[in-house]
Amino acid sequence: MQTHLITIGNSKGLRFSRTLLEQCGIIDDVELDVKNNEIIIRASSRKPREGWEKMFKDAYSKGKPEMLIPESIDLDWNELAE
């Protein structure tokens, strides 16, 4: 099957028909590999937010993480508008 690259800003892209995507089980994310000057596109095996639960449990097992941004920020919005 031959297709044409389309311009997307400074990049190039491909359009795939719905039929082709369904046939390959591609919904949103794909995995890309390059082997022997070929681009291999596969349906992503990762699930959205896969591994997040373990990361949160690991983070809290060491104690409550330090907040990077204070819960309440006292800002003078008038100063920011100037």
mmCIF file of the N, C-alpha and C atoms, coordinates in Angstrom:
data_MODEL
# 
_entry.id   MODEL 
# 
loop_
_atom_site.group_PDB 
_atom_site.id 
_atom_site.type_symbol 
_atom_site.label_atom_id 
_atom_site.label_alt_id 
_atom_site.label_comp_id 
_atom_site.label_asym_id 
_atom_site.label_entity_id 
_atom_site.label_seq_id 
_atom_site.pdbx_PDB_ins_code 
_atom_site.Cartn_x 
_atom_site.Cartn_y 
_atom_site.Cartn_z 
_atom_site.occupancy 
_atom_site.B_iso_or_equiv 
_atom_site.pdbx_formal_charge 
_atom_site.auth_seq_id 
_atom_site.auth_comp_id 
_atom_site.auth_asym_id 
_atom_site.auth_atom_id 
_atom_site.pdbx_PDB_model_num 
ATOM 1   N N  . MET A 1 1  ? 0.854   -1.175 0.000  1.00 0.00 ? 1  MET A N  1 
ATOM 2   C CA . MET A 1 1  ? 0.000   0.000  0.000  1.00 0.00 ? 1  MET A CA 1 
ATOM 3   C C  . MET A 1 1  ? 0.895   1.231  0.000  1.00 0.00 ? 1  MET A C  1 
ATOM 4   N N  . GLN A 1 2  ? 0.639   2.139  -0.867 1.00 0.00 ? 2  GLN A N  1 
ATOM 5   C CA . GLN A 1 2  ? 1.406   3.376  -0.940 1.00 0.00 ? 2  GLN A CA 1 
ATOM 6   C C  . GLN A 1 2  ? 0.536   4.515  -0.427 1.00 0.00 ? 2  GLN A C  1 
ATOM 7   N N  . THR A 1 3  ? 1.157   5.460  0.286  1.00 0.00 ? 3  THR A N  1 
ATOM 8   C CA . THR A 1 3  ? 0.428   6.617  0.794  1.00 0.00 ? 3  THR A CA 1 
ATOM 9   C C  . THR A 1 3  ? 1.308   7.846  0.662  1.00 0.00 ? 3  THR A C  1 
ATOM 10  N N  . HIS A 1 4  ? 0.754   8.999  0.914  1.00 0.00 ? 4  HIS A N  1 
ATOM 11  C CA . HIS A 1 4  ? 1.456   10.268 0.753  1.00 0.00 ? 4  HIS A CA 1 
ATOM 12  C C  . HIS A 1 4  ? 1.644   10.914 2.121  1.00 0.00 ? 4  HIS A C  1 
ATOM 13  N N  . LEU A 1 5  ? 2.839   11.445 2.384  1.00 0.00 ? 5  LEU A N  1 
ATOM 14  C CA . LEU A 1 5  ? 3.084   12.174 3.626  1.00 0.00 ? 5  LEU A CA 1 
ATOM 15  C C  . LEU A 1 5  ? 2.395   13.536 3.552  1.00 0.00 ? 5  LEU A C  1 
ATOM 16  N N  . ILE A 1 6  ? 1.820   13.948 4.684  1.00 0.00 ? 6  ILE A N  1 
ATOM 17  C CA . ILE A 1 6  ? 1.193   15.276 4.745  1.00 0.00 ? 6  ILE A CA 1 
ATOM 18  C C  . ILE A 1 6  ? 2.037   16.164 5.651  1.00 0.00 ? 6  ILE A C  1 
ATOM 19  N N  . THR A 1 7  ? 2.024   17.458 5.392  1.00 0.00 ? 7  THR A N  1 
ATOM 20  C CA . THR A 1 7  ? 2.779   18.408 6.202  1.00 0.00 ? 7  THR A CA 1 
ATOM 21  C C  . THR A 1 7  ? 1.953   18.814 7.411  1.00 0.00 ? 7  THR A C  1 
ATOM 22  N N  . ILE A 1 8  ? 2.599   18.740 8.587  1.00 0.00 ? 8  ILE A N  1 
ATOM 23  C CA . ILE A 1 8  ? 1.986   19.164 9.849  1.00 0.00 ? 8  ILE A CA 1 
ATOM 24  C C  . ILE A 1 8  ? 3.007   20.075 10.517 1.00 0.00 ? 8  ILE A C  1 
ATOM 25  N N  . GLY A 1 9  ? 2.882   21.392 10.321 1.00 0.00 ? 9  GLY A N  1 
ATOM 26  C CA . GLY A 1 9  ? 3.885   22.319 10.839 1.00 0.00 ? 9  GLY A CA 1 
ATOM 27  C C  . GLY A 1 9  ? 5.220   22.038 10.167 1.00 0.00 ? 9  GLY A C  1 
ATOM 28  N N  . ASN A 1 10 ? 6.266   21.808 11.001 1.00 0.00 ? 10 ASN A N  1 
ATOM 29  C CA . ASN A 1 10 ? 7.586   21.486 10.468 1.00 0.00 ? 10 ASN A CA 1 
ATOM 30  C C  . ASN A 1 10 ? 7.799   19.984 10.340 1.00 0.00 ? 10 ASN A C  1 
ATOM 31  N N  . SER A 1 11 ? 6.760   19.205 10.581 1.00 0.00 ? 11 SER A N  1 
ATOM 32  C CA . SER A 1 11 ? 6.862   17.744 10.567 1.00 0.00 ? 11 SER A CA 1 
ATOM 33  C C  . SER A 1 11 ? 6.080   17.171 9.393  1.00 0.00 ? 11 SER A C  1 
ATOM 34  N N  . LYS A 1 12 ? 6.121   15.873 9.289  1.00 0.00 ? 12 LYS A N  1 
ATOM 35  C CA . LYS A 1 12 ? 5.337   15.150 8.286  1.00 0.00 ? 12 LYS A CA 1 
ATOM 36  C C  . LYS A 1 12 ? 4.491   14.118 9.011  1.00 0.00 ? 12 LYS A C  1 
ATOM 37  N N  . GLY A 1 13 ? 3.364   13.754 8.448  1.00 0.00 ? 13 GLY A N  1 
ATOM 38  C CA . GLY A 1 13 ? 2.473   12.787 9.075  1.00 0.00 ? 13 GLY A CA 1 
ATOM 39  C C  . GLY A 1 13 ? 1.854   11.865 8.037  1.00 0.00 ? 13 GLY A C  1 
ATOM 40  N N  . LEU A 1 14 ? 1.202   10.847 8.530  1.00 0.00 ? 14 LEU A N  1 
ATOM 41  C CA . LEU A 1 14 ? 0.476   9.891  7.691  1.00 0.00 ? 14 LEU A CA 1 
ATOM 42  C C  . LEU A 1 14 ? -0.973  9.865  8.118  1.00 0.00 ? 14 LEU A C  1 
ATOM 43  N N  . ARG A 1 15 ? -1.876  9.672  7.178  1.00 0.00 ? 15 ARG A N  1 
ATOM 44  C CA . ARG A 1 15 ? -3.291  9.465  7.489  1.00 0.00 ? 15 ARG A CA 1 
ATOM 45  C C  . ARG A 1 15 ? -3.597  7.999  7.250  1.00 0.00 ? 15 ARG A C  1 
ATOM 46  N N  . PHE A 1 16 ? -4.308  7.398  8.201  1.00 0.00 ? 16 PHE A N  1 
ATOM 47  C CA . PHE A 1 16 ? -4.697  5.999  8.078  1.00 0.00 ? 16 PHE A CA 1 
ATOM 48  C C  . PHE A 1 16 ? -6.208  5.913  8.044  1.00 0.00 ? 16 PHE A C  1 
ATOM 49  N N  . SER A 1 17 ? -6.727  5.052  7.226  1.00 0.00 ? 17 SER A N  1 
ATOM 50  C CA . SER A 1 17 ? -8.173  4.879  7.166  1.00 0.00 ? 17 SER A CA 1 
ATOM 51  C C  . SER A 1 17 ? -8.654  4.199  8.451  1.00 0.00 ? 17 SER A C  1 
ATOM 52  N N  . ARG A 1 18 ? -9.888  4.459  8.798  1.00 0.00 ? 18 ARG A N  1 
ATOM 53  C CA . ARG A 1 18 ? -10.499 3.838  9.978  1.00 0.00 ? 18 ARG A CA 1 
ATOM 54  C C  . ARG A 1 18 ? -10.432 2.319  9.869  1.00 0.00 ? 18 ARG A C  1 
ATOM 55  N N  . THR A 1 19 ? -10.689 1.801  8.670  1.00 0.00 ? 19 THR A N  1 
ATOM 56  C CA . THR A 1 19 ? -10.671 0.355  8.450  1.00 0.00 ? 19 THR A CA 1 
ATOM 57  C C  . THR A 1 19 ? -9.308  -0.235 8.784  1.00 0.00 ? 19 THR A C  1 
ATOM 58  N N  . LEU A 1 20 ? -8.255  0.416  8.304  1.00 0.00 ? 20 LEU A N  1 
ATOM 59  C CA . LEU A 1 20 ? -6.896  -0.065 8.560  1.00 0.00 ? 20 LEU A CA 1 
ATOM 60  C C  . LEU A 1 20 ? -6.582  -0.017 10.053 1.00 0.00 ? 20 LEU A C  1 
ATOM 61  N N  . LEU A 1 21 ? -6.944  1.080  10.725 1.00 0.00 ? 21 LEU A N  1 
ATOM 62  C CA . LEU A 1 21 ? -6.686  1.211  12.165 1.00 0.00 ? 21 LEU A CA 1 
ATOM 63  C C  . LEU A 1 21 ? -7.433  0.141  12.956 1.00 0.00 ? 21 LEU A C  1 
ATOM 64  N N  . GLU A 1 22 ? -8.682  -0.100 12.601 1.00 0.00 ? 22 GLU A N  1 
ATOM 65  C CA . GLU A 1 22 ? -9.465  -1.137 13.291 1.00 0.00 ? 22 GLU A CA 1 
ATOM 66  C C  . GLU A 1 22 ? -8.867  -2.511 13.052 1.00 0.00 ? 22 GLU A C  1 
ATOM 67  N N  . GLN A 1 23 ? -8.427  -2.749 11.841 1.00 0.00 ? 23 GLN A N  1 
ATOM 68  C CA . GLN A 1 23 ? -7.825  -4.031 11.489 1.00 0.00 ? 23 GLN A CA 1 
ATOM 69  C C  . GLN A 1 23 ? -6.580  -4.305 12.339 1.00 0.00 ? 23 GLN A C  1 
ATOM 70  N N  . CYS A 1 24 ? -5.832  -3.237 12.663 1.00 0.00 ? 24 CYS A N  1 
ATOM 71  C CA . CYS A 1 24 ? -4.596  -3.373 13.436 1.00 0.00 ? 24 CYS A CA 1 
ATOM 72  C C  . CYS A 1 24 ? -4.822  -3.200 14.936 1.00 0.00 ? 24 CYS A C  1 
ATOM 73  N N  . GLY A 1 25 ? -6.044  -2.877 15.350 1.00 0.00 ? 25 GLY A N  1 
ATOM 74  C CA . GLY A 1 25 ? -6.331  -2.679 16.771 1.00 0.00 ? 25 GLY A CA 1 
ATOM 75  C C  . GLY A 1 25 ? -5.762  -1.384 17.323 1.00 0.00 ? 25 GLY A C  1 
ATOM 76  N N  . ILE A 1 26 ? -5.586  -0.394 16.460 1.00 0.00 ? 26 ILE A N  1 
ATOM 77  C CA . ILE A 1 26 ? -5.038  0.895  16.893 1.00 0.00 ? 26 ILE A CA 1 
ATOM 78  C C  . ILE A 1 26 ? -6.191  1.824  17.243 1.00 0.00 ? 26 ILE A C  1 
ATOM 79  N N  . ILE A 1 27 ? -6.152  2.353  18.483 1.00 0.00 ? 27 ILE A N  1 
ATOM 80  C CA . ILE A 1 27 ? -7.193  3.277  18.930 1.00 0.00 ? 27 ILE A CA 1 
ATOM 81  C C  . ILE A 1 27 ? -6.622  4.696  18.983 1.00 0.00 ? 27 ILE A C  1 
ATOM 82  N N  . ASP A 1 28 ? -5.657  4.949  19.868 1.00 0.00 ? 28 ASP A N  1 
ATOM 83  C CA . ASP A 1 28 ? -5.063  6.281  19.991 1.00 0.00 ? 28 ASP A CA 1 
ATOM 84  C C  . ASP A 1 28 ? -3.539  6.250  19.939 1.00 0.00 ? 28 ASP A C  1 
ATOM 85  N N  . ASP A 1 29 ? -2.940  5.379  20.734 1.00 0.00 ? 29 ASP A N  1 
ATOM 86  C CA . ASP A 1 29 ? -1.484  5.366  20.859 1.00 0.00 ? 29 ASP A CA 1 
ATOM 87  C C  . ASP A 1 29 ? -0.880  4.229  20.053 1.00 0.00 ? 29 ASP A C  1 
ATOM 88  N N  . VAL A 1 30 ? 0.327   4.474  19.559 1.00 0.00 ? 30 VAL A N  1 
ATOM 89  C CA . VAL A 1 30 ? 1.057   3.453  18.818 1.00 0.00 ? 30 VAL A CA 1 
ATOM 90  C C  . VAL A 1 30 ? 2.479   3.363  19.370 1.00 0.00 ? 30 VAL A C  1 
ATOM 91  N N  . GLU A 1 31 ? 3.133   2.268  19.072 1.00 0.00 ? 31 GLU A N  1 
ATOM 92  C CA . GLU A 1 31 ? 4.547   2.101  19.380 1.00 0.00 ? 31 GLU A CA 1 
ATOM 93  C C  . GLU A 1 31 ? 5.289   2.099  18.050 1.00 0.00 ? 31 GLU A C  1 
ATOM 94  N N  . LEU A 1 32 ? 6.410   2.819  18.002 1.00 0.00 ? 32 LEU A N  1 
ATOM 95  C CA . LEU A 1 32 ? 7.199   2.918  16.785 1.00 0.00 ? 32 LEU A CA 1 
ATOM 96  C C  . LEU A 1 32 ? 8.567   2.301  17.006 1.00 0.00 ? 32 LEU A C  1 
ATOM 97  N N  . ASP A 1 33 ? 9.045   1.581  16.014 1.00 0.00 ? 33 ASP A N  1 
ATOM 98  C CA . ASP A 1 33 ? 10.402  1.047  15.996 1.00 0.00 ? 33 ASP A CA 1 
ATOM 99  C C  . ASP A 1 33 ? 10.989  1.328  14.632 1.00 0.00 ? 33 ASP A C  1 
ATOM 100 N N  . VAL A 1 34 ? 12.294  1.473  14.580 1.00 0.00 ? 34 VAL A N  1 
ATOM 101 C CA . VAL A 1 34 ? 12.988  1.613  13.307 1.00 0.00 ? 34 VAL A CA 1 
ATOM 102 C C  . VAL A 1 34 ? 13.984  0.469  13.219 1.00 0.00 ? 34 VAL A C  1 
ATOM 103 N N  . LYS A 1 35 ? 13.854  -0.350 12.176 1.00 0.00 ? 35 LYS A N  1 
ATOM 104 C CA . LYS A 1 35 ? 14.754  -1.475 11.941 1.00 0.00 ? 35 LYS A CA 1 
ATOM 105 C C  . LYS A 1 35 ? 15.040  -1.560 10.453 1.00 0.00 ? 35 LYS A C  1 
ATOM 106 N N  . ASN A 1 36 ? 16.322  -1.611 10.122 1.00 0.00 ? 36 ASN A N  1 
ATOM 107 C CA . ASN A 1 36 ? 16.730  -1.755 8.713  1.00 0.00 ? 36 ASN A CA 1 
ATOM 108 C C  . ASN A 1 36 ? 16.068  -0.715 7.815  1.00 0.00 ? 36 ASN A C  1 
ATOM 109 N N  . ASN A 1 37 ? 16.088  0.537  8.240  1.00 0.00 ? 37 ASN A N  1 
ATOM 110 C CA . ASN A 1 37 ? 15.498  1.644  7.468  1.00 0.00 ? 37 ASN A CA 1 
ATOM 111 C C  . ASN A 1 37 ? 14.001  1.499  7.244  1.00 0.00 ? 37 ASN A C  1 
ATOM 112 N N  . GLU A 1 38 ? 13.320  0.760  8.110  1.00 0.00 ? 38 GLU A N  1 
ATOM 113 C CA . GLU A 1 38 ? 11.864  0.626  8.037  1.00 0.00 ? 38 GLU A CA 1 
ATOM 114 C C  . GLU A 1 38 ? 11.252  1.135  9.335  1.00 0.00 ? 38 GLU A C  1 
ATOM 115 N N  . ILE A 1 39 ? 10.144  1.817  9.223  1.00 0.00 ? 39 ILE A N  1 
ATOM 116 C CA . ILE A 1 39 ? 9.398   2.267  10.400 1.00 0.00 ? 39 ILE A CA 1 
ATOM 117 C C  . ILE A 1 39 ? 8.313   1.236  10.666 1.00 0.00 ? 39 ILE A C  1 
ATOM 118 N N  . ILE A 1 40 ? 8.326   0.684  11.865 1.00 0.00 ? 40 ILE A N  1 
ATOM 119 C CA . ILE A 1 40 ? 7.338   -0.330 12.241 1.00 0.00 ? 40 ILE A CA 1 
ATOM 120 C C  . ILE A 1 40 ? 6.367   0.322  13.220 1.00 0.00 ? 40 ILE A C  1 
ATOM 121 N N  . ILE A 1 41 ? 5.081   0.289  12.875 1.00 0.00 ? 41 ILE A N  1 
ATOM 122 C CA . ILE A 1 41 ? 4.033   0.897  13.698 1.00 0.00 ? 41 ILE A CA 1 
ATOM 123 C C  . ILE A 1 41 ? 3.173   -0.225 14.264 1.00 0.00 ? 41 ILE A C  1 
ATOM 124 N N  . ARG A 1 42 ? 3.032   -0.254 15.606 1.00 0.00 ? 42 ARG A N  1 
ATOM 125 C CA . ARG A 1 42 ? 2.227   -1.278 16.292 1.00 0.00 ? 42 ARG A CA 1 
ATOM 126 C C  . ARG A 1 42 ? 1.234   -0.612 17.223 1.00 0.00 ? 42 ARG A C  1 
ATOM 127 N N  . ALA A 1 43 ? 0.110   -1.277 17.421 1.00 0.00 ? 43 ALA A N  1 
ATOM 128 C CA . ALA A 1 43 ? -0.836  -0.800 18.432 1.00 0.00 ? 43 ALA A CA 1 
ATOM 129 C C  . ALA A 1 43 ? -0.121  -0.811 19.772 1.00 0.00 ? 43 ALA A C  1 
ATOM 130 N N  . SER A 1 44 ? -0.317  0.228  20.565 1.00 0.00 ? 44 SER A N  1 
ATOM 131 C CA . SER A 1 44 ? 0.335   0.313  21.863 1.00 0.00 ? 44 SER A CA 1 
ATOM 132 C C  . SER A 1 44 ? -0.224  -0.750 22.796 1.00 0.00 ? 44 SER A C  1 
ATOM 133 N N  . SER A 1 45 ? 0.681   -1.409 23.493 1.00 0.00 ? 45 SER A N  1 
ATOM 134 C CA . SER A 1 45 ? 0.243   -2.422 24.452 1.00 0.00 ? 45 SER A CA 1 
ATOM 135 C C  . SER A 1 45 ? -0.016  -1.805 25.821 1.00 0.00 ? 45 SER A C  1 
ATOM 136 N N  . ARG A 1 46 ? 0.388   -0.544 26.016 1.00 0.00 ? 46 ARG A N  1 
ATOM 137 C CA . ARG A 1 46 ? 0.166   0.129  27.296 1.00 0.00 ? 46 ARG A CA 1 
ATOM 138 C C  . ARG A 1 46 ? -1.269  0.599  27.413 1.00 0.00 ? 46 ARG A C  1 
ATOM 139 N N  . LYS A 1 47 ? -1.783  0.488  28.606 1.00 0.00 ? 47 LYS A N  1 
ATOM 140 C CA . LYS A 1 47 ? -3.116  0.989  28.918 1.00 0.00 ? 47 LYS A CA 1 
ATOM 141 C C  . LYS A 1 47 ? -2.950  2.396  29.505 1.00 0.00 ? 47 LYS A C  1 
ATOM 142 N N  . PRO A 1 48 ? -3.933  3.283  29.304 1.00 0.00 ? 48 PRO A N  1 
ATOM 143 C CA . PRO A 1 48 ? -3.836  4.616  29.904 1.00 0.00 ? 48 PRO A CA 1 
ATOM 144 C C  . PRO A 1 48 ? -3.642  4.521  31.413 1.00 0.00 ? 48 PRO A C  1 
ATOM 145 N N  . ARG A 1 49 ? -2.722  5.303  31.921 1.00 0.00 ? 49 ARG A N  1 
ATOM 146 C CA . ARG A 1 49 ? -2.405  5.379  33.365 1.00 0.00 ? 49 ARG A CA 1 
ATOM 147 C C  . ARG A 1 49 ? -1.893  4.048  33.932 1.00 0.00 ? 49 ARG A C  1 
ATOM 148 N N  . GLU A 1 50 ? -1.410  3.166  33.063 1.00 0.00 ? 50 GLU A N  1 
ATOM 149 C CA . GLU A 1 50 ? -0.859  1.887  33.508 1.00 0.00 ? 50 GLU A CA 1 
ATOM 150 C C  . GLU A 1 50 ? 0.335   2.158  34.422 1.00 0.00 ? 50 GLU A C  1 
ATOM 151 N N  . GLY A 1 51 ? 0.344   1.535  35.580 1.00 0.00 ? 51 GLY A N  1 
ATOM 152 C CA . GLY A 1 51 ? 1.454   1.676  36.513 1.00 0.00 ? 51 GLY A CA 1 
ATOM 153 C C  . GLY A 1 51 ? 1.322   2.830  37.491 1.00 0.00 ? 51 GLY A C  1 
ATOM 154 N N  . TRP A 1 52 ? 0.323   3.690  37.304 1.00 0.00 ? 52 TRP A N  1 
ATOM 155 C CA . TRP A 1 52 ? 0.171   4.842  38.192 1.00 0.00 ? 52 TRP A CA 1 
ATOM 156 C C  . TRP A 1 52 ? -0.095  4.408  39.628 1.00 0.00 ? 52 TRP A C  1 
ATOM 157 N N  . GLU A 1 53 ? -0.946  3.400  39.818 1.00 0.00 ? 53 GLU A N  1 
ATOM 158 C CA . GLU A 1 53 ? -1.296  2.968  41.170 1.00 0.00 ? 53 GLU A CA 1 
ATOM 159 C C  . GLU A 1 53 ? -0.049  2.561  41.939 1.00 0.00 ? 53 GLU A C  1 
ATOM 160 N N  . LYS A 1 54 ? 0.821   1.789  41.314 1.00 0.00 ? 54 LYS A N  1 
ATOM 161 C CA . LYS A 1 54 ? 2.050   1.347  41.969 1.00 0.00 ? 54 LYS A CA 1 
ATOM 162 C C  . LYS A 1 54 ? 2.954   2.534  42.275 1.00 0.00 ? 54 LYS A C  1 
ATOM 163 N N  . MET A 1 55 ? 3.066   3.482  41.334 1.00 0.00 ? 55 MET A N  1 
ATOM 164 C CA . MET A 1 55 ? 3.907   4.655  41.570 1.00 0.00 ? 55 MET A CA 1 
ATOM 165 C C  . MET A 1 55 ? 3.414   5.459  42.769 1.00 0.00 ? 55 MET A C  1 
ATOM 166 N N  . PHE A 1 56 ? 2.080   5.641  42.895 1.00 0.00 ? 56 PHE A N  1 
ATOM 167 C CA . PHE A 1 56 ? 1.538   6.387  44.027 1.00 0.00 ? 56 PHE A CA 1 
ATOM 168 C C  . PHE A 1 56 ? 1.769   5.635  45.334 1.00 0.00 ? 56 PHE A C  1 
ATOM 169 N N  . LYS A 1 57 ? 1.551   4.326  45.320 1.00 0.00 ? 57 LYS A N  1 
ATOM 170 C CA . LYS A 1 57 ? 1.785   3.533  46.530 1.00 0.00 ? 57 LYS A CA 1 
ATOM 171 C C  . LYS A 1 57 ? 3.240   3.610  46.946 1.00 0.00 ? 57 LYS A C  1 
ATOM 172 N N  . ASP A 1 58 ? 4.155   3.494  45.980 1.00 0.00 ? 58 ASP A N  1 
ATOM 173 C CA . ASP A 1 58 ? 5.580   3.578  46.292 1.00 0.00 ? 58 ASP A CA 1 
ATOM 174 C C  . ASP A 1 58 ? 5.937   4.946  46.861 1.00 0.00 ? 58 ASP A C  1 
ATOM 175 N N  . ALA A 1 59 ? 5.384   6.006  46.275 1.00 0.00 ? 59 ALA A N  1 
ATOM 176 C CA . ALA A 1 59 ? 5.686   7.359  46.739 1.00 0.00 ? 59 ALA A CA 1 
ATOM 177 C C  . ALA A 1 59 ? 5.204   7.557  48.174 1.00 0.00 ? 59 ALA A C  1 
ATOM 178 N N  . TYR A 1 60 ? 4.008   7.076  48.504 1.00 0.00 ? 60 TYR A N  1 
ATOM 179 C CA . TYR A 1 60 ? 3.459   7.273  49.843 1.00 0.00 ? 60 TYR A CA 1 
ATOM 180 C C  . TYR A 1 60 ? 4.032   6.292  50.858 1.00 0.00 ? 60 TYR A C  1 
ATOM 181 N N  . SER A 1 61 ? 4.649   5.201  50.408 1.00 0.00 ? 61 SER A N  1 
ATOM 182 C CA . SER A 1 61 ? 5.244   4.248  51.353 1.00 0.00 ? 61 SER A CA 1 
ATOM 183 C C  . SER A 1 61 ? 6.459   4.861  52.031 1.00 0.00 ? 61 SER A C  1 
ATOM 184 N N  . LYS A 1 62 ? 7.033   5.894  51.449 1.00 0.00 ? 62 LYS A N  1 
ATOM 185 C CA . LYS A 1 62 ? 8.201   6.580  52.013 1.00 0.00 ? 62 LYS A CA 1 
ATOM 186 C C  . LYS A 1 62 ? 7.781   7.787  52.843 1.00 0.00 ? 62 LYS A C  1 
ATOM 187 N N  . GLY A 1 63 ? 6.503   7.934  53.087 1.00 0.00 ? 63 GLY A N  1 
ATOM 188 C CA . GLY A 1 63 ? 5.980   9.092  53.810 1.00 0.00 ? 63 GLY A CA 1 
ATOM 189 C C  . GLY A 1 63 ? 5.289   10.016 52.822 1.00 0.00 ? 63 GLY A C  1 
ATOM 190 N N  . LYS A 1 64 ? 4.536   10.947 53.366 1.00 0.00 ? 64 LYS A N  1 
ATOM 191 C CA . LYS A 1 64 ? 3.798   11.869 52.503 1.00 0.00 ? 64 LYS A CA 1 
ATOM 192 C C  . LYS A 1 64 ? 4.786   12.721 51.709 1.00 0.00 ? 64 LYS A C  1 
ATOM 193 N N  . PRO A 1 65 ? 4.648   12.750 50.380 1.00 0.00 ? 65 PRO A N  1 
ATOM 194 C CA . PRO A 1 65 ? 5.572   13.538 49.562 1.00 0.00 ? 65 PRO A CA 1 
ATOM 195 C C  . PRO A 1 65 ? 5.456   15.032 49.859 1.00 0.00 ? 65 PRO A C  1 
ATOM 196 N N  . GLU A 1 66 ? 6.571   15.735 49.715 1.00 0.00 ? 66 GLU A N  1 
ATOM 197 C CA . GLU A 1 66 ? 6.594   17.178 49.917 1.00 0.00 ? 66 GLU A CA 1 
ATOM 198 C C  . GLU A 1 66 ? 5.873   17.859 48.763 1.00 0.00 ? 66 GLU A C  1 
ATOM 199 N N  . MET A 1 67 ? 5.040   18.833 49.079 1.00 0.00 ? 67 MET A N  1 
ATOM 200 C CA . MET A 1 67 ? 4.310   19.562 48.043 1.00 0.00 ? 67 MET A CA 1 
ATOM 201 C C  . MET A 1 67 ? 5.281   20.470 47.296 1.00 0.00 ? 67 MET A C  1 
ATOM 202 N N  . LEU A 1 68 ? 5.225   20.458 45.996 1.00 0.00 ? 68 LEU A N  1 
ATOM 203 C CA . LEU A 1 68 ? 6.083   21.320 45.202 1.00 0.00 ? 68 LEU A CA 1 
ATOM 204 C C  . LEU A 1 68 ? 5.526   22.734 45.121 1.00 0.00 ? 68 LEU A C  1 
ATOM 205 N N  . ILE A 1 69 ? 4.205   22.841 45.218 1.00 0.00 ? 69 ILE A N  1 
ATOM 206 C CA . ILE A 1 69 ? 3.535   24.141 45.194 1.00 0.00 ? 69 ILE A CA 1 
ATOM 207 C C  . ILE A 1 69 ? 2.700   24.224 46.474 1.00 0.00 ? 69 ILE A C  1 
ATOM 208 N N  . PRO A 1 70 ? 2.843   25.307 47.220 1.00 0.00 ? 70 PRO A N  1 
ATOM 209 C CA . PRO A 1 70 ? 2.061   25.419 48.461 1.00 0.00 ? 70 PRO A CA 1 
ATOM 210 C C  . PRO A 1 70 ? 0.561   25.308 48.181 1.00 0.00 ? 70 PRO A C  1 
ATOM 211 N N  . GLU A 1 71 ? -0.173  24.743 49.154 1.00 0.00 ? 71 GLU A N  1 
ATOM 212 C CA . GLU A 1 71 ? -1.615  24.572 48.970 1.00 0.00 ? 71 GLU A CA 1 
ATOM 213 C C  . GLU A 1 71 ? -2.330  25.906 48.831 1.00 0.00 ? 71 GLU A C  1 
ATOM 214 N N  . SER A 1 72 ? -1.847  26.909 49.537 1.00 0.00 ? 72 SER A N  1 
ATOM 215 C CA . SER A 1 72 ? -2.455  28.235 49.377 1.00 0.00 ? 72 SER A CA 1 
ATOM 216 C C  . SER A 1 72 ? -1.355  29.203 48.995 1.00 0.00 ? 72 SER A C  1 
ATOM 217 N N  . ILE A 1 73 ? -1.577  29.886 47.902 1.00 0.00 ? 73 ILE A N  1 
ATOM 218 C CA . ILE A 1 73 ? -0.597  30.853 47.420 1.00 0.00 ? 73 ILE A CA 1 
ATOM 219 C C  . ILE A 1 73 ? -1.220  32.231 47.587 1.00 0.00 ? 73 ILE A C  1 
ATOM 220 N N  . ASP A 1 74 ? -0.517  33.104 48.281 1.00 0.00 ? 74 ASP A N  1 
ATOM 221 C CA . ASP A 1 74 ? -1.002  34.456 48.514 1.00 0.00 ? 74 ASP A CA 1 
ATOM 222 C C  . ASP A 1 74 ? -0.451  35.356 47.420 1.00 0.00 ? 74 ASP A C  1 
ATOM 223 N N  . LEU A 1 75 ? -1.253  35.617 46.412 1.00 0.00 ? 75 LEU A N  1 
ATOM 224 C CA . LEU A 1 75 ? -0.820  36.441 45.290 1.00 0.00 ? 75 LEU A CA 1 
ATOM 225 C C  . LEU A 1 75 ? -1.612  37.741 45.257 1.00 0.00 ? 75 LEU A C  1 
ATOM 226 N N  . ASP A 1 76 ? -0.921  38.811 44.880 1.00 0.00 ? 76 ASP A N  1 
ATOM 227 C CA . ASP A 1 76 ? -1.601  40.078 44.630 1.00 0.00 ? 76 ASP A CA 1 
ATOM 228 C C  . ASP A 1 76 ? -1.853  40.137 43.123 1.00 0.00 ? 76 ASP A C  1 
ATOM 229 N N  . TRP A 1 77 ? -3.078  39.798 42.719 1.00 0.00 ? 77 TRP A N  1 
ATOM 230 C CA . TRP A 1 77 ? -3.405  39.714 41.294 1.00 0.00 ? 77 TRP A CA 1 
ATOM 231 C C  . TRP A 1 77 ? -3.267  41.063 40.601 1.00 0.00 ? 77 TRP A C  1 
ATOM 232 N N  . ASN A 1 78 ? -3.424  42.160 41.359 1.00 0.00 ? 78 ASN A N  1 
ATOM 233 C CA . ASN A 1 78 ? -3.261  43.493 40.750 1.00 0.00 ? 78 ASN A CA 1 
ATOM 234 C C  . ASN A 1 78 ? -1.816  43.714 40.327 1.00 0.00 ? 78 ASN A C  1 
ATOM 235 N N  . GLU A 1 79 ? -0.854  43.240 41.136 1.00 0.00 ? 79 GLU A N  1 
ATOM 236 C CA . GLU A 1 79 ? 0.557   43.372 40.755 1.00 0.00 ? 79 GLU A CA 1 
ATOM 237 C C  . GLU A 1 79 ? 0.859   42.558 39.500 1.00 0.00 ? 79 GLU A C  1 
ATOM 238 N N  . LEU A 1 80 ? 0.265   41.388 39.402 1.00 0.00 ? 80 LEU A N  1 
ATOM 239 C CA . LEU A 1 80 ? 0.529   40.519 38.252 1.00 0.00 ? 80 LEU A CA 1 
ATOM 240 C C  . LEU A 1 80 ? -0.027  41.107 36.968 1.00 0.00 ? 80 LEU A C  1 
ATOM 241 N N  . ALA A 1 81 ? -1.121  41.884 37.076 1.00 0.00 ? 81 ALA A N  1 
ATOM 242 C CA . ALA A 1 81 ? -1.764  42.447 35.894 1.00 0.00 ? 81 ALA A CA 1 
ATOM 243 C C  . ALA A 1 81 ? -0.976  43.624 35.311 1.00 0.00 ? 81 ALA A C  1 
ATOM 244 N N  . GLU A 1 82 ? -0.090  44.186 36.102 1.00 0.00 ? 82 GLU A N  1 
ATOM 245 C CA . GLU A 1 82 ? 0.658   45.380 35.616 1.00 0.00 ? 82 GLU A CA 1 
ATOM 246 C C  . GLU A 1 82 ? 1.750   45.026 34.660 1.00 0.00 ? 82 GLU A C  1 
# 
